[in-house]
């Protein structure tokens, strides 16, 4: 057994799922670099697309069960972390997916096998392949086994993101346009100005924030909306 074959076998063991359709599993592990763009080589890009949606459903299901009293905005914030490329890459690293991936020699030489974007995409492709072959129950078992630790960690992780980023993600999850910011006033001396900025999201009341710079006032205004709406 060669090195990659052993890695694939070990990956399957850690997944806790044995594929009957070996071609499907192989496709989930095949990076787009294989064949250097040859159309005849089936890679995992479409499976990544499917896996992203399957993962989103499973994460939403798990989060709504764990936090039945949470607001939509809070659930959306937690879901964004659970399905992020970073989270998927962490799962891929935990199950040692990297050595099992099939990719071109040139991609391997530049370190693609260790990149979070590649690992995260492969993780999404794998969960899609499990879903396509074993159905939603098999995919849910995979999620529970390998995303459970992330779910537990998220419960105790304070949100340290920039409030503007958090507001943008919340607005997007709510189906709204990006937040808008408007300077209401700038007073005080040049060396110590005081900015007041209004933040607004379509469909919600605006809120004001104050700071010694425009950016700080924008962050304060964004935080005011997030706090009022129960997101943070």
Secondary structure, 3 states (H helix, E strand, C coil): CCHHHHHHHHHHHHHCCCCCCHHHHHHHCECCCCCCCCCCCCCCHHHHHHHHHHHHHHHHHHHHHHCCCCCHHHHHHHHHHHCCHHHHHHHHHHCCCHHHCECCHHHHHCCHHHCHHHHHHHHHHHHHHHHHHHHHHHHHHHHHHHHHHHHHHHHCCCCCCCHHHHHHHHHHHCCCCCCEEEEEEEECCHHHCEEEEEEECCCCCCEEEEECCHHHHHHHHHHHHHHHCCCC
